Amino acid sequence: MTRTRLSRATMDALPADVARGQYDRAAQRRGIVHLGIGAFHRAHQAVYTDLAMDAGDRDWAITGISLRSTQVRDQLAPQDGLYTVAVRQPEADTIRLIGAVTDVIVAPADPARASAALADPDTKIVTITVTEKGYGRGPGGAVDAAALAPDAQTLYRYLGQAVIDRHDAGLGPLTLISCDNLSHNGALLRAGLSAYLDLRSPRHRRWFDENWTCPATMVDRIVPATTPGDLDATEARIGLRDEAAVVTEPYRQWVIEDRFAGPRPRWDIAGAQFVADVQPFETAKLRMLNGAHSALAYIGLAKGHQFVHEAVADPAIRALVEQLMRDEAAPGIADSGQDLGRYADLMLTRFANASLPHRLSQIATDGSQKIGPRWLESIAANRQQGRDSPATLTALAAWLALAGVQRTALADPMADAITAAWDRHGADGITDALFAPGGLISAHRGIDSVDRTSVRDRLRQFIG
């Protein structure tokens, strides 16, 4: 069967209910280069940019650069950069055609062209989604020497060359926006690029320090990997084959530190927030969204559920998760004008969306690395204010039970050490073994004796 691909030549055949921007794509000059043009970027930053240009912004077309794979270029090039975003929701899916991406470059295959895009006078902003691994950080947080090598296929090579090229050509600086889920992502990006320039050209580092900006950001949207079934469903809906289609949820959030080296799109038209300090928003996400997600995962698995929407439909679990978000996490978050009650409502709506199933076992991985910022910091903040954290401590007990007595096969870098601690100390001693002074986890974030006793008591409901 011959399939007709989505493209500039075929887009007029799309059904009328497929939303699309009314701007002239061919008239838009490049304003943004994006490093790491995967599914998340296409469902997040590119959507905000598409909506901004549809509202009248001009010359913010996106050139995507892949630092490794040819896959996205091979998907998008035959489609002239066009693709669709399907928003999965219980009542009915909606689909939008996205036209913001106009070019895709595979950097290893054409490094000169990638560098030229970054040195283009029209380029004003670089957005980045390369995952945590893409920053080349070692265990101590510093950038590994291998990531700073001049011939390494890393973001530092291309951004460092952009600093040099733009300085030497007398061009303006860029705003570099990390959109990866890293705390203080802007500062981490700046530190890594500064280290690269220190090795390559200290005089260009000074120009970078004085003129370029790396705002902190917080991003949020669930974007699962697109499956063959998703591609077939999109084709059935729009009548054209879209090999670059992405699926996502209705919710999206983008909070950006308002610190730019030059002009910026009106992303706020599409719902982005420009703020003076991103940290309170990041804390809300960690302690409320991520903290509730982990609670749903460990308590839900303990009660036999498989998916987030199943766990949150359990009345007892839902009540506990609401208590965790509203009464325990929210009071410890700095006032930034956020409506944390409404935020909790939105999170519960997201959790209940059965049209985009999210496996609890996926959320439950690497628990020893996640419970600190998601739970332990909130517990400590409450204790300092004389507040108890019963819901969070119950979730912590569920994690302990799954990681120990039930020996659930959860991927965790500390799995062997925690199992050994269970074998040595048993249910009565495991909490102190992990969280008392000198414990496995207390070196970074411990909890006091009152809360450790509470966890030990709550552990019994999960292990009998």
C-alpha positions as CSV (number, residue, x, y, z in Angstrom):
1,M,0.0,0.0,0.0
2,T,1.4,3.4,-1.0
3,R,1.1,5.9,1.8
4,T,0.9,9.6,1.2
5,R,3.3,11.5,3.6
6,L,2.4,14.7,5.4
7,S,4.3,17.5,3.7
8,R,3.9,21.1,2.5
9,A,2.4,19.8,-0.7
10,T,-0.2,17.6,1.0
11,M,-1.0,19.6,4.2
12,D,-4.1,21.2,2.6
13,A,-5.7,17.7,2.5
14,L,-5.7,17.6,6.4
15,P,-9.2,17.4,7.9
16,A,-10.7,20.7,9.1
17,D,-10.6,19.7,12.7
18,V,-6.8,19.5,12.7
19,A,-5.7,22.8,14.2
20,R,-2.9,24.7,12.5
21,G,-1.2,28.1,12.5
22,Q,-2.1,30.7,10.0
23,Y,1.3,32.3,9.7
24,D,3.4,32.1,6.5
25,R,6.1,29.5,7.2
26,A,8.1,30.4,4.2
27,A,8.4,34.0,5.3
28,Q,9.8,33.2,8.8
29,R,13.5,33.5,9.3
30,R,15.4,31.3,11.7
31,G,15.4,32.7,15.3
32,I,16.0,29.6,17.3
33,V,18.4,26.7,17.1
34,H,17.4,23.6,19.2
35,L,20.0,21.0,20.3
36,G,18.4,17.6,20.8
37,I,15.3,17.6,18.7
38,G,13.5,14.6,20.2
39,A,9.8,14.0,21.0
40,F,9.8,16.2,24.1
41,H,11.0,19.3,22.3
42,R,8.4,18.7,19.5
43,A,5.6,18.4,22.0
44,H,6.8,21.3,24.2
45,Q,9.1,24.2,23.2
46,A,8.1,23.9,19.5
47,V,4.4,24.0,20.4
48,Y,4.9,27.2,22.4
49,T,6.9,28.7,19.5
50,D,4.2,27.6,16.9
51,L,1.5,29.3,19.0
52,A,3.5,32.4,19.5
53,M,4.1,32.8,15.7
54,D,0.4,32.1,15.1
55,A,-0.4,35.0,17.5
56,G,1.8,37.3,15.4
57,D,5.4,36.8,16.4
58,R,7.7,36.7,13.5
59,D,11.1,35.2,12.6
60,W,11.3,32.5,15.3
61,A,11.5,29.5,13.0
62,I,13.4,26.6,14.6
63,T,16.4,24.7,13.2
64,G,16.8,21.5,15.0
65,I,20.3,19.9,15.5
66,S,20.7,16.3,16.4
67,L,24.0,15.6,18.1
68,R,23.9,11.9,17.3
69,S,21.1,10.1,15.4
70,T,19.7,10.7,12.0
71,Q,16.3,9.4,13.0
72,V,14.5,12.7,13.5
73,R,16.0,14.3,10.4
74,D,14.9,11.2,8.4
75,Q,11.4,11.6,9.8
76,L,11.0,15.3,9.3
77,A,12.9,16.1,6.1
78,P,10.5,14.4,3.8
79,Q,7.7,16.2,5.6
80,D,9.3,19.7,5.2
81,G,9.6,19.9,9.0
82,L,5.8,19.4,9.5
83,Y,4.4,17.1,12.1
84,T,1.4,16.6,14.3
85,V,0.9,16.6,18.1
86,A,-2.0,14.4,19.3
87,V,-3.2,15.4,22.8
88,R,-4.7,12.4,24.5
89,Q,-7.6,13.1,26.9
90,P,-10.6,11.1,28.2
91,E,-13.3,12.9,26.1
92,A,-11.6,13.1,22.7
93,D,-8.1,13.5,21.3
94,T,-7.2,16.8,19.6
95,I,-4.5,17.2,16.9
96,R,-2.5,20.2,15.9
97,L,-0.1,20.6,12.9
98,I,3.1,22.2,14.0
99,G,5.1,24.3,11.5
100,A,7.7,25.9,13.7
101,V,10.5,23.5,12.7
102,T,11.8,24.4,9.3
103,D,15.2,22.6,9.2
104,V,17.0,19.6,10.9
105,I,20.7,19.1,10.8
106,V,22.6,16.0,12.0
107,A,25.8,17.5,13.5
108,P,28.2,14.6,13.2
109,A,27.3,14.3,9.5
110,D,27.6,18.1,8.8
111,P,29.3,19.9,11.6
112,A,30.0,23.0,9.5
113,R,26.4,23.4,8.8
114,A,25.5,23.0,12.4
115,S,28.1,25.6,13.4
116,A,26.8,28.0,10.7
117,A,23.3,27.8,12.1
118,L,24.5,28.8,15.5
119,A,26.6,31.6,14.0
120,D,23.8,32.9,11.9
121,P,23.1,36.6,12.6
122,D,19.3,35.8,12.7
123,T,19.8,33.2,15.5
124,K,18.9,34.8,18.9
125,I,18.2,31.8,21.1
126,V,19.4,28.2,21.6
127,T,17.1,25.8,23.4
128,I,18.4,22.5,24.6
129,T,17.0,19.1,25.5
130,V,19.9,16.6,25.6
131,T,18.9,14.7,28.8
132,E,21.0,14.8,32.0
133,K,23.7,12.6,30.3
134,G,24.2,15.2,27.6
135,Y,25.9,17.5,30.1
136,G,28.7,15.1,30.7
137,R,28.8,15.5,34.5
138,G,30.7,13.1,36.7
139,P,29.7,11.8,40.1
140,G,30.8,15.0,41.8
141,G,28.9,17.2,39.5
142,A,31.8,18.6,37.5
143,V,32.0,18.0,33.8
144,D,34.1,15.0,32.8
145,A,37.2,15.8,30.8
146,A,36.0,13.6,27.9
147,A,33.0,15.9,27.4
148,L,35.3,18.9,27.1
149,A,37.5,17.4,24.4
150,P,37.5,19.6,21.2
151,D,36.4,16.7,19.0
152,A,33.7,15.3,21.3
153,Q,30.2,15.2,20.0
154,T,28.8,17.3,22.9
155,L,26.8,20.5,23.2
156,Y,29.9,22.2,24.6
157,R,31.8,21.7,21.3
158,Y,29.1,23.4,19.2
159,L,28.1,26.1,21.7
160,G,31.8,26.9,22.4
161,Q,32.4,27.2,18.7
162,A,29.4,29.5,18.5
163,V,30.8,31.8,21.1
164,I,34.1,32.0,19.2
165,D,32.5,32.5,15.8
166,R,30.0,35.1,16.9
167,H,32.6,37.1,18.8
168,D,35.1,37.1,15.9
169,A,32.3,38.1,13.4
170,G,31.2,40.9,15.6
171,L,27.7,39.4,16.2
172,G,25.6,39.6,19.3
173,P,25.5,37.0,22.1
174,L,22.9,34.3,22.4
175,T,20.5,33.2,25.1
176,L,21.1,29.5,25.9
177,I,18.1,27.8,27.5
178,S,18.4,24.4,29.0
179,C,15.1,22.7,29.0
180,D,16.3,19.5,30.7
181,N,14.9,18.3,34.0
182,L,17.9,19.3,36.1
183,S,17.9,21.5,39.1
184,H,19.7,24.8,38.4
185,N,20.0,23.8,34.8
186,G,21.0,27.3,33.6
187,A,23.9,27.5,36.1
188,L,25.0,23.9,35.2
189,L,25.0,24.8,31.5
190,R,27.0,28.0,32.1
191,A,29.6,26.2,34.2
192,G,30.1,23.4,31.6
193,L,30.5,25.8,28.8
194,S,32.8,28.1,30.8
195,A,35.0,25.1,31.6
196,Y,35.1,24.2,27.8
197,L,36.1,27.8,26.9
198,D,38.7,27.9,29.7
199,L,40.5,25.1,27.9
200,R,39.9,26.3,24.3
201,S,40.0,30.1,24.5
202,P,40.0,32.0,27.8
203,R,39.5,35.4,26.1
204,H,36.3,34.2,24.5
205,R,35.2,32.9,27.9
206,R,35.3,36.4,29.2
207,W,33.0,37.6,26.4
208,F,30.7,34.7,27.1
209,D,30.6,35.5,30.9
210,E,29.9,39.2,30.3
211,N,27.3,39.0,27.5
212,W,25.6,35.6,27.1
213,T,22.8,34.4,29.4
214,C,21.7,30.9,30.5
215,P,18.3,31.3,32.2
216,A,17.1,28.7,34.6
217,T,13.9,26.9,33.4
218,M,11.3,24.4,34.6
219,V,9.5,22.3,32.1
220,D,6.7,19.8,32.4
221,R,4.8,17.6,30.0
222,I,4.4,13.8,29.7
223,V,5.5,12.7,26.3
224,P,5.8,9.0,25.9
225,A,7.7,7.3,23.1
226,T,5.7,7.2,20.0
227,T,4.7,3.6,19.1
228,P,3.8,2.1,15.7
229,G,0.3,2.0,16.9
230,D,0.3,5.7,17.6
231,L,1.6,6.4,14.0
232,D,-1.2,4.2,12.6
233,A,-3.8,5.9,14.7
234,T,-2.6,9.4,13.6
235,E,-2.7,8.3,10.0
236,A,-6.3,7.0,10.4
237,R,-7.3,10.3,11.9
238,I,-5.6,12.8,9.5
239,G,-5.5,10.7,6.3
240,L,-1.7,11.2,5.8
241,R,1.3,9.3,7.1
242,D,3.2,11.3,9.7
243,E,6.4,9.5,10.7
244,A,7.3,12.3,13.1
245,A,4.0,12.4,15.1
246,V,4.1,12.7,18.8
247,V,1.5,12.0,21.5
248,T,1.2,13.8,24.8
249,E,-1.2,15.0,27.6
250,P,-3.2,18.2,27.7
251,Y,-1.1,19.7,30.5
252,R,2.1,21.6,29.8
253,Q,4.2,24.0,31.8
254,W,7.2,26.2,31.0
255,V,8.7,28.5,33.6
256,I,11.6,30.6,32.4
257,E,13.9,33.0,34.3
258,D,13.4,36.3,32.6
259,R,17.1,36.9,31.7
260,F,17.7,37.1,28.0
261,A,20.7,38.4,26.1
262,G,18.4,39.7,23.3
263,P,14.9,39.5,22.1
264,R,12.6,36.6,22.9
265,P,9.4,35.1,21.5
266,R,6.1,35.8,23.3
267,W,6.0,32.3,24.6
268,D,3.8,33.7,27.4
269,I,1.0,34.0,24.9
270,A,1.0,30.2,24.8
271,G,1.1,29.9,28.6
272,A,4.8,30.1,29.5
273,Q,5.7,32.1,32.5
274,F,8.6,34.6,32.6
275,V,9.7,35.0,36.3
276,A,12.5,36.4,38.4
277,D,13.2,33.1,40.2
278,V,12.4,29.6,38.9
279,Q,13.4,27.9,42.2
280,P,9.9,27.9,43.9
281,F,8.3,26.5,40.8
282,E,10.9,23.8,40.6
283,T,10.4,23.0,44.3
284,A,6.6,22.7,43.7
285,K,7.2,20.3,40.9
286,L,9.6,18.2,42.9
287,R,7.7,18.0,46.1
288,M,4.1,18.1,44.8
289,L,4.0,16.5,41.4
290,N,7.0,14.2,41.6
291,G,6.5,13.5,45.3
292,A,2.9,12.5,44.7
293,H,3.9,10.5,41.7
294,S,6.3,8.5,43.8
295,A,3.7,8.0,46.5
296,L,1.3,6.7,43.9
297,A,3.9,4.4,42.6
298,Y,5.0,2.7,45.8
299,I,1.7,2.6,47.6
300,G,-0.1,1.7,44.4
301,L,2.3,-1.2,43.6
302,A,1.9,-2.4,47.2
303,K,-1.8,-2.6,46.7
304,G,-1.6,-4.3,43.3
305,H,-2.2,-1.4,40.9
306,Q,-0.2,-1.1,37.7
307,F,-0.9,2.4,36.3
308,V,-1.1,5.9,37.8
309,H,-4.8,6.3,36.9
310,E,-5.6,3.1,38.7
311,A,-3.8,4.1,41.8
312,V,-5.3,7.6,42.0
313,A,-8.8,6.1,41.6
314,D,-8.3,4.1,44.8
315,P,-10.0,6.3,47.4
316,A,-7.6,5.6,50.2
317,I,-4.5,6.3,48.0
318,R,-6.1,9.5,46.5
319,A,-6.8,10.9,50.0
320,L,-3.2,10.2,51.1
321,V,-1.8,11.8,47.9
322,E,-4.0,14.9,48.3
323,Q,-2.8,15.2,51.9
324,L,0.8,14.9,50.8
325,M,0.5,17.7,48.2
326,R,-1.8,20.1,50.0
327,D,-0.9,19.8,53.7
328,E,2.7,18.6,53.7
329,A,4.5,19.7,50.5
330,A,2.8,23.0,49.8
331,P,3.4,24.8,53.1
332,G,7.1,24.4,52.8
333,I,7.3,26.1,49.3
334,A,8.4,29.7,49.2
335,D,5.7,32.2,48.2
336,S,6.1,33.1,44.5
337,G,2.5,33.9,43.6
338,Q,1.8,30.3,42.6
339,D,-1.7,29.0,43.4
340,L,-0.6,25.7,44.9
341,G,-4.2,24.6,45.6
342,R,-5.0,24.9,41.9
343,Y,-1.7,23.2,41.1
344,A,-2.7,20.2,43.2
345,D,-6.1,20.1,41.4
346,L,-4.3,20.0,38.0
347,M,-2.0,17.3,39.1
348,L,-4.9,15.1,40.3
349,T,-6.6,15.6,36.9
350,R,-3.3,14.6,35.1
351,F,-3.0,11.5,37.3
352,A,-6.5,10.4,36.4
353,N,-6.0,10.6,32.6
354,A,-6.5,7.0,31.6
355,S,-6.0,7.8,27.9
356,L,-2.3,8.2,28.5
357,P,-1.4,5.2,30.7
358,H,1.7,5.7,32.9
359,R,3.1,2.6,34.5
360,L,3.8,2.8,38.3
361,S,6.9,0.5,37.8
362,Q,8.5,3.1,35.6
363,I,8.0,5.9,38.2
364,A,9.3,3.6,40.9
365,T,12.8,3.2,39.5
366,D,15.8,4.8,41.2
367,G,13.9,5.5,44.4
368,S,17.0,6.0,46.5
369,Q,18.0,8.9,44.3
370,K,14.5,10.4,44.2
371,I,13.2,10.3,47.7
372,G,15.6,13.0,48.9
373,P,14.3,16.0,46.9
374,R,10.8,14.6,46.6
375,W,10.1,13.6,50.2
376,L,12.9,14.0,52.7
377,E,13.4,17.7,52.1
378,S,9.7,18.2,52.7
379,I,9.7,16.1,55.8
380,A,12.6,18.1,57.2
381,A,11.0,21.5,56.3
382,N,7.8,20.4,58.1
383,R,9.7,19.2,61.2
384,Q,11.5,22.5,61.5
385,Q,8.1,24.2,61.6
386,G,6.7,21.7,64.1
387,R,4.5,20.0,61.5
388,D,4.1,16.2,61.0
389,S,4.2,14.5,57.6
390,P,2.0,11.4,58.0
391,A,1.2,11.0,54.3
392,T,4.8,11.4,53.2
393,L,6.1,9.0,55.9
394,T,3.5,6.4,54.8
395,A,4.8,6.7,51.3
396,L,8.4,6.3,52.6
397,A,7.3,3.2,54.5
398,A,5.8,1.8,51.2
399,W,9.1,2.3,49.4
400,L,11.0,0.6,52.2
401,A,8.6,-2.4,52.0
402,L,8.9,-2.7,48.3
403,A,12.6,-2.3,48.2
404,G,13.1,-4.8,51.1
405,V,10.7,-7.3,52.4
406,Q,8.8,-7.8,49.2
407,R,12.0,-7.8,47.2
408,T,10.2,-6.2,44.3
409,A,12.5,-6.0,41.2
410,L,12.7,-2.2,41.2
411,A,15.8,-0.8,39.4
412,D,17.8,1.1,41.9
413,P,21.5,1.8,42.1
414,M,21.4,1.1,45.8
415,A,19.3,-2.1,45.6
416,D,22.1,-4.4,46.8
417,A,23.0,-2.2,49.7
418,I,19.4,-1.8,50.8
419,T,18.7,-5.5,50.5
420,A,21.8,-6.3,52.6
421,A,20.6,-3.7,55.2
422,W,17.2,-5.4,55.3
423,D,18.9,-8.8,55.9
424,R,21.0,-7.5,58.7
425,H,18.6,-5.2,60.5
426,G,15.1,-6.4,59.7
427,A,11.9,-4.4,59.9
428,D,12.7,-3.0,63.4
429,G,16.1,-1.6,62.4
430,I,15.9,-0.8,58.7
431,T,14.6,2.8,59.1
432,D,17.6,3.7,61.4
433,A,20.0,1.8,59.1
434,L,19.0,4.1,56.3
435,F,18.1,7.4,57.8
436,A,19.7,7.7,61.2
437,P,23.1,9.5,61.5
438,G,25.6,7.4,59.7
439,G,22.9,5.5,57.8
440,L,23.1,4.6,54.1
441,I,21.0,7.6,53.0
442,S,21.5,10.0,56.0
443,A,24.8,11.3,54.7
444,H,22.8,13.4,52.3
445,R,19.3,13.6,53.9
446,G,18.4,12.0,57.1
447,I,15.2,12.3,59.2
448,D,14.9,12.8,62.9
449,S,14.1,10.1,65.5
450,V,10.4,11.0,65.8
451,D,9.8,10.6,62.0
452,R,12.0,7.5,61.9
453,T,9.8,5.9,64.6
454,S,6.7,6.9,62.6
455,V,8.1,5.2,59.5
456,R,8.9,2.1,61.4
457,D,5.3,1.9,62.8
458,R,3.8,2.6,59.3
459,L,6.0,-0.1,57.8
460,R,3.9,-2.8,59.5
461,Q,0.8,-2.0,57.3
462,F,2.8,-3.0,54.2
463,I,4.7,-6.1,55.6
464,G,2.0,-7.5,57.9
